[in-house]
Amino acid sequence: MKKIKILHKILIVTIIISFLFSINLVSAVLSGATINDELEIIQNPAPYVFTCGEKIIIDGLNEPGKNEEENLLEKRNITPKGWWNGGEIDSYIFEGEEIIWNVIVMDMDGKENIEEVYLTFGDNKGPGNNIMAYCKPSIFDHDINNCNTEIGNYSLTEYNDNIMRSYDCIYYTETPEDVYGLYWTAVEAKDKDKNKGKTSDDLYLWGNPTIYLSINDNNLFETLEAGKTYYSPKTVIRNDADLLSGVILDLFISGTDFDGENENSYCPTENKISLEQFKYYAKKGNIDTKDIENSDSEGYRQINKSANFDSDLFYDSYEVIPKNKLPYPLDSYYEGNLLKEDEEIELTFKVDVPPICSSDKYKGSFIVWGEAI
C-alpha cells in the first residue's frame, strides 16, 4: 500500500512539471512578422438587375379561364417544375396574356447612369435578345428583401437610392404570327456607357403553343337492339399540344341528342334518342369517375347537353373527372381533370336503348373539350 501511494504522487508531479516546461518553451520562441500589400478592387461595369417578388402571367380578357387572374408560374411551382412538365419549360403564354416582372436595377456609377430597362425574348440566355417591352420606373421602390439580390455568395439587404432604381415590366403577348416557339425571357438593363446586365433567373417560355386533342376512334356503337344496354369500346384521348410546350388542358364533356334520319321514326316518342340515355366512364392513370357525385354504381356519369362551350355552365358541372381538388392557387382545378402534354385519358360510353324504338339510323355527338389553364 505504501508503494502505491508513492508511485501515484510521482506520476502527478511528473505531469505538472512537463506542462510547465511546455509553456515556458513556447513562450521562449514566440515571434511575429508583418506582411504589407495593396488591394485594387475592380467593379463590374454592367448594371445589376434583381427580380422582385413573383413573375406573373395574367390570363387575357378574351379567354380568362377559371381564374380571372392566375399566377401561372407560381401555379407550376406548387410541385416545382415537375408535376406539370418535368422541369424543361417554365411556362407558356398565349396571345393577349400579360407577363408582369418587377425588378431593381443597380448601377455602381449611380442610378442616373441607367439608360434603358426592357424585357427581352430570344434564342440565347441573353443579354442581347430582342426587345419586347420597355420597363417603366416604379411609383414606389420595391422591397429589396423581397428581391433576388444575390451577387456571388453575398445578398444585398438595404436599398440604396443613389445607385438603385425600381422598375415595372409589362409585356402583352402578340399573335402566333409574331410569337411562336421557345424563348429565353429576361429583363435587361443598359447604362449610358452601353454596358448591359440582366436578371439571373431567366424564364424559358413557349409562346402561343398549338393545342390539340387527338382521338383514336370515332365509331363507338354499331347496330343496337331496342331495350338493351350497350357499352362502347374504350376511346383514348391524348393531349397532343406542341412538343415540350408543357400545356395542361382542363377537360370538359358534353353531347347532343341522337336524331333519327327518318322524321317519322320514334325512340320512344320523338325521332331521336335523348342524350339522357347515354353515360360515360373515364379513367386517367389511377383516377377514375367511380365514387364521384352523380356517378352510378359502375362509375358512369350523365353527359350534359351542349354543342357549344359555355364557361358559365362548363366550369361548374361539365368536368370529365372532377376528383382530387388541387391546393391554392390551383384550387379551381381537379387533378383527375387535368391532362398534361402527351398524357392520355380513356372514355367508355354506355347507352340504354329504350324498349320502344323504331328501326332507323340515329346520329349525334359526344364532345370532349380541352382548355389550357
C-alpha positions as CSV (number, residue, x, y, z in Angstrom):
1,M,0.0,0.0,0.0
2,K,2.8,2.4,0.8
3,K,4.5,1.9,-2.6
4,I,1.3,2.5,-4.5
5,K,0.9,5.9,-2.8
6,I,4.4,7.0,-3.7
7,L,4.1,6.0,-7.3
8,H,0.9,7.9,-7.6
9,K,2.4,11.1,-6.3
10,I,5.4,10.7,-8.6
11,L,3.1,10.4,-11.6
12,I,1.2,13.5,-10.8
13,V,4.3,15.6,-10.2
14,T,5.8,14.5,-13.5
15,I,2.7,15.7,-15.4
16,I,2.8,19.1,-13.8
17,I,6.4,19.6,-14.5
18,S,6.1,18.6,-18.1
19,F,3.2,21.0,-18.6
20,L,5.0,24.0,-17.0
21,F,8.0,23.2,-19.1
22,S,6.0,23.2,-22.3
23,I,4.6,26.6,-21.5
24,N,8.0,28.1,-20.9
25,L,9.3,26.6,-24.1
26,V,6.6,28.1,-26.3
27,S,7.0,31.5,-24.6
28,A,10.7,31.5,-25.4
29,V,10.2,31.1,-29.2
30,L,7.2,33.5,-29.8
31,S,7.9,35.9,-32.7
32,G,6.0,37.7,-35.5
33,A,6.3,39.2,-38.9
34,T,4.4,41.9,-40.9
35,I,3.1,41.4,-44.5
36,N,2.3,44.6,-46.4
37,D,0.1,44.6,-49.5
38,E,-2.2,46.8,-51.6
39,L,-5.7,45.8,-52.9
40,E,-7.2,47.1,-56.0
41,I,-10.9,46.5,-56.4
42,I,-12.4,46.4,-59.9
43,Q,-16.2,46.8,-60.0
44,N,-18.3,45.1,-62.6
45,P,-19.3,47.9,-65.1
46,A,-22.6,46.3,-66.2
47,P,-25.8,47.1,-64.3
48,Y,-27.2,44.5,-61.9
49,V,-30.9,43.5,-62.4
50,F,-32.6,41.9,-59.5
51,T,-36.1,40.2,-59.8
52,C,-38.5,41.2,-57.1
53,G,-41.5,39.1,-56.0
54,E,-43.1,36.6,-58.3
55,K,-43.1,36.8,-62.1
56,I,-46.8,36.8,-63.0
57,I,-48.7,35.8,-66.1
58,I,-52.3,37.1,-66.2
59,D,-54.9,35.5,-68.5
60,G,-56.1,37.5,-71.4
61,L,-59.6,39.0,-71.2
62,N,-60.6,37.2,-74.4
63,E,-60.2,33.8,-72.6
64,P,-59.9,34.4,-68.9
65,G,-60.2,30.7,-67.8
66,K,-61.5,29.6,-64.4
67,N,-59.4,32.2,-62.5
68,E,-59.7,35.8,-63.7
69,E,-56.1,36.3,-62.6
70,E,-53.8,33.3,-62.5
71,N,-50.2,33.3,-61.3
72,L,-49.2,30.6,-63.7
73,L,-45.5,30.4,-62.7
74,E,-46.4,30.1,-59.0
75,K,-49.1,27.6,-60.1
76,R,-46.5,25.3,-61.6
77,N,-44.2,25.8,-58.7
78,I,-46.6,24.0,-56.3
79,T,-44.6,21.0,-57.3
80,P,-41.6,22.8,-58.7
81,K,-41.2,22.2,-62.4
82,G,-42.0,18.6,-62.0
83,W,-45.7,17.9,-61.6
84,W,-46.7,19.7,-64.8
85,N,-43.9,19.3,-67.3
86,G,-40.8,17.7,-65.9
87,G,-38.9,20.9,-65.5
88,E,-37.9,21.8,-69.1
89,I,-40.2,24.8,-69.6
90,D,-41.1,27.4,-67.0
91,S,-44.4,28.3,-68.6
92,Y,-46.4,29.0,-71.7
93,I,-48.1,32.1,-72.9
94,F,-50.9,32.8,-75.3
95,E,-52.0,35.9,-77.3
96,G,-53.4,38.6,-75.1
97,E,-51.8,37.3,-71.9
98,E,-49.6,39.6,-69.8
99,I,-46.2,39.0,-68.3
100,I,-45.5,41.2,-65.3
101,W,-41.9,41.3,-64.0
102,N,-40.8,43.7,-61.3
103,V,-37.1,44.5,-60.8
104,I,-34.5,46.6,-59.1
105,V,-31.6,47.9,-61.3
106,M,-28.4,48.8,-59.6
107,D,-25.6,50.8,-61.3
108,M,-22.4,51.5,-59.3
109,D,-21.9,54.7,-61.2
110,G,-25.3,56.0,-59.9
111,K,-28.9,55.4,-61.0
112,E,-28.7,58.4,-63.4
113,N,-26.4,56.2,-65.4
114,I,-29.2,53.7,-66.2
115,E,-30.3,54.4,-69.8
116,E,-32.9,51.7,-70.6
117,V,-34.6,48.7,-69.0
118,Y,-36.5,46.2,-71.1
119,L,-38.0,42.7,-71.3
120,T,-36.5,40.5,-74.0
121,F,-37.2,37.3,-75.9
122,G,-34.6,35.3,-77.7
123,D,-32.9,32.0,-78.6
124,N,-30.0,32.6,-76.2
125,K,-29.8,33.1,-72.5
126,G,-29.1,36.8,-73.0
127,P,-28.2,39.6,-72.8
128,G,-28.8,41.0,-76.3
129,N,-32.1,39.3,-77.2
130,N,-35.0,41.0,-79.0
131,I,-36.7,43.8,-77.0
132,M,-40.4,43.1,-76.5
133,A,-41.4,45.8,-74.0
134,Y,-39.7,48.7,-72.2
135,C,-40.0,48.9,-68.4
136,K,-41.1,51.9,-66.5
137,P,-39.7,53.3,-63.2
138,S,-42.0,52.2,-60.4
139,I,-44.0,54.7,-58.4
140,F,-42.8,53.1,-55.2
141,D,-39.5,51.4,-54.5
142,H,-39.7,47.6,-54.4
143,D,-38.9,45.9,-51.1
144,I,-35.3,44.8,-51.5
145,N,-35.9,42.0,-49.0
146,N,-38.4,40.5,-51.5
147,C,-35.9,40.5,-54.3
148,N,-33.3,38.1,-55.6
149,T,-30.2,40.2,-54.8
150,E,-27.6,37.5,-54.7
151,I,-24.2,38.5,-56.1
152,G,-22.0,35.5,-55.7
153,N,-22.3,34.5,-52.1
154,Y,-23.5,37.9,-51.0
155,S,-27.0,39.2,-50.8
156,L,-28.0,42.9,-50.6
157,T,-30.3,43.8,-47.7
158,E,-30.6,47.6,-47.9
159,Y,-32.0,49.8,-50.7
160,N,-29.5,52.4,-51.8
161,D,-31.4,55.2,-53.5
162,N,-28.2,56.6,-55.0
163,I,-27.4,53.6,-57.1
164,M,-30.7,51.7,-57.3
165,R,-34.0,52.3,-59.2
166,S,-37.2,50.1,-59.2
167,Y,-38.9,49.2,-62.5
168,D,-42.1,47.5,-63.6
169,C,-42.1,45.5,-66.8
170,I,-45.3,44.5,-68.6
171,Y,-45.5,42.6,-71.8
172,Y,-48.7,41.8,-73.8
173,T,-48.3,38.6,-75.8
174,E,-48.6,39.1,-79.5
175,T,-50.2,36.9,-82.2
176,P,-48.8,33.5,-83.2
177,E,-47.5,35.1,-86.4
178,D,-45.2,37.3,-84.2
179,V,-44.5,35.0,-81.3
180,Y,-44.4,31.2,-81.7
181,G,-42.0,28.7,-80.2
182,L,-39.5,28.6,-77.4
183,Y,-37.9,31.7,-76.0
184,W,-35.4,32.7,-73.2
185,T,-37.1,35.6,-71.4
186,A,-35.3,38.1,-69.2
187,V,-35.2,41.7,-68.1
188,E,-32.1,43.5,-69.3
189,A,-30.7,46.9,-68.4
190,K,-28.3,49.1,-70.4
191,D,-26.3,52.0,-69.0
192,K,-25.1,55.2,-70.7
193,D,-21.7,53.5,-71.4
194,K,-23.6,50.8,-73.3
195,N,-22.8,48.1,-70.7
196,K,-25.6,45.6,-70.4
197,G,-26.8,43.4,-67.5
198,K,-29.8,41.1,-67.0
199,T,-31.7,39.1,-64.5
200,S,-30.1,35.8,-63.3
201,D,-33.4,33.9,-63.1
202,D,-34.4,33.9,-66.8
203,L,-37.5,32.1,-67.9
204,Y,-37.8,29.5,-70.7
205,L,-41.2,30.2,-72.2
206,W,-43.3,28.6,-75.1
207,G,-45.1,31.3,-77.0
208,N,-48.6,30.5,-78.4
209,P,-48.3,26.7,-78.4
210,T,-50.7,24.8,-80.6
211,I,-53.4,23.0,-78.6
212,Y,-54.7,19.7,-80.0
213,L,-56.7,16.7,-78.6
214,S,-56.4,13.5,-80.6
215,I,-58.9,10.6,-80.5
216,N,-58.2,7.0,-81.5
217,D,-61.7,6.1,-82.8
218,N,-64.9,7.8,-83.8
219,N,-67.0,4.6,-84.2
220,L,-68.4,3.8,-80.8
221,F,-71.6,1.9,-81.5
222,E,-72.9,-0.1,-84.5
223,T,-76.2,-2.0,-84.7
224,L,-78.1,-1.9,-81.4
225,E,-81.2,-3.7,-80.3
226,A,-84.1,-1.9,-78.6
227,G,-84.5,-2.4,-74.9
228,K,-80.8,-3.4,-74.2
229,T,-77.8,-1.8,-72.7
230,Y,-74.6,-1.5,-74.6
231,Y,-71.0,-0.4,-73.8
232,S,-68.7,1.1,-76.3
233,P,-65.0,0.2,-76.8
234,K,-62.5,2.3,-75.0
235,T,-61.8,5.7,-76.6
236,V,-58.4,7.1,-75.9
237,I,-57.9,10.9,-76.0
238,R,-54.4,12.4,-75.8
239,N,-53.1,15.9,-75.2
240,D,-51.2,16.4,-78.4
241,A,-50.1,20.0,-77.8
242,D,-46.8,21.2,-79.2
243,L,-43.9,19.0,-78.0
244,L,-42.2,20.4,-74.9
245,S,-44.8,23.2,-74.5
246,G,-45.9,21.8,-71.2
247,V,-49.5,22.8,-71.9
248,I,-52.0,21.4,-69.4
249,L,-55.6,21.0,-70.5
250,D,-58.7,21.3,-68.3
251,L,-61.2,18.8,-69.7
252,F,-64.9,19.0,-70.2
253,I,-67.5,16.8,-71.8
254,S,-70.9,17.5,-73.4
255,G,-73.1,16.0,-76.1
256,T,-76.2,16.2,-78.3
257,D,-79.3,14.1,-78.8
258,F,-79.1,11.4,-81.4
259,D,-81.5,12.4,-84.2
260,G,-83.1,9.8,-86.5
261,E,-82.7,10.1,-90.2
262,N,-86.4,9.4,-90.8
263,E,-88.6,12.1,-89.5
264,N,-91.3,9.6,-88.8
265,S,-89.1,7.4,-86.5
266,Y,-89.6,7.4,-82.7
267,C,-87.5,6.4,-79.7
268,P,-89.6,6.2,-77.7
269,T,-91.8,9.1,-78.8
270,E,-89.8,11.6,-80.8
271,N,-87.5,10.8,-83.7
272,K,-84.4,10.9,-81.6
273,I,-82.6,9.1,-78.8
274,S,-82.3,11.5,-75.9
275,L,-78.8,12.3,-74.6
276,E,-80.2,11.2,-71.2
277,Q,-79.9,7.6,-72.3
278,F,-76.1,7.9,-72.5
279,K,-73.5,7.9,-69.8
280,Y,-69.7,7.8,-69.8
281,Y,-66.9,6.3,-67.6
282,A,-63.5,8.0,-67.6
283,K,-60.1,6.8,-66.3
284,K,-56.8,8.7,-66.2
285,G,-54.0,6.7,-64.6
286,N,-55.3,5.5,-61.3
287,I,-58.0,8.2,-61.1
288,D,-61.5,7.4,-62.5
289,T,-65.1,8.5,-62.2
290,K,-66.1,6.0,-59.6
291,D,-67.4,7.3,-56.3
292,I,-68.0,10.8,-57.7
293,E,-71.2,12.6,-57.1
294,N,-73.9,11.7,-59.7
295,S,-72.0,8.6,-60.9
296,D,-73.8,5.2,-60.9
297,S,-72.6,2.0,-59.2
298,E,-70.3,1.3,-62.2
299,G,-68.8,4.8,-62.2
300,Y,-70.7,6.0,-65.2
301,R,-71.9,9.7,-65.2
302,Q,-74.5,11.6,-67.1
303,I,-73.5,13.7,-70.1
304,N,-74.7,17.2,-70.1
305,K,-76.2,18.7,-73.3
306,S,-74.3,21.4,-75.2
307,A,-72.8,21.8,-78.7
308,N,-71.0,25.0,-77.7
309,F,-68.6,25.9,-75.0
310,D,-70.2,28.0,-72.3
311,S,-67.9,28.7,-69.4
312,D,-70.7,29.6,-67.1
313,L,-72.1,26.1,-67.4
314,F,-68.9,24.1,-68.0
315,Y,-66.8,25.3,-65.1
316,D,-69.4,24.0,-62.6
317,S,-70.6,20.7,-63.8
318,Y,-69.0,19.6,-67.1
319,E,-65.6,18.4,-65.9
320,V,-64.7,14.9,-67.1
321,I,-63.2,13.7,-63.8
322,P,-63.9,16.2,-61.0
323,K,-61.8,14.4,-58.5
324,N,-58.8,15.3,-56.2
325,K,-59.1,19.0,-55.9
326,L,-55.7,20.7,-56.0
327,P,-54.3,23.2,-53.5
328,Y,-54.1,27.0,-53.9
329,P,-53.6,28.6,-56.4
330,L,-54.8,25.6,-58.4
331,D,-57.9,25.2,-56.2
332,S,-60.2,25.8,-59.2
333,Y,-59.0,22.6,-60.8
334,Y,-59.0,18.8,-60.1
335,E,-56.0,16.6,-60.6
336,G,-58.2,14.0,-62.3
337,N,-59.4,16.6,-64.8
338,L,-56.1,18.0,-66.0
339,L,-54.3,16.4,-68.9
340,K,-50.6,17.1,-69.3
341,E,-48.8,17.2,-72.5
342,D,-48.8,13.7,-74.2
343,E,-50.9,12.3,-71.4
344,E,-54.0,10.1,-72.1
345,I,-57.5,9.6,-70.7
346,E,-59.8,6.7,-71.5
347,L,-63.5,7.0,-72.1
348,T,-66.1,4.3,-72.3
349,F,-69.7,5.1,-73.1
350,K,-72.9,3.3,-72.1
351,V,-76.3,3.6,-73.8
352,D,-79.7,2.3,-72.5
353,V,-81.7,1.9,-75.7
354,P,-85.4,2.5,-75.0
355,P,-87.5,-0.7,-75.4
356,I,-89.8,1.2,-77.8
357,C,-87.6,2.4,-80.6
358,S,-88.2,2.3,-84.4
359,S,-85.5,1.0,-86.7
360,D,-83.5,3.9,-88.1
361,K,-80.1,5.4,-88.1
362,Y,-79.6,7.9,-85.2
363,K,-76.7,10.4,-85.3
364,G,-75.3,12.6,-82.5
365,S,-72.1,13.6,-80.9
366,F,-70.1,13.4,-77.7
367,I,-67.7,16.4,-77.4
368,V,-64.6,16.5,-75.3
369,W,-63.2,20.0,-74.7
370,G,-59.7,20.9,-73.6
371,E,-58.9,24.4,-72.3
372,A,-55.4,25.4,-71.5
373,I,-55.0,26.5,-67.9
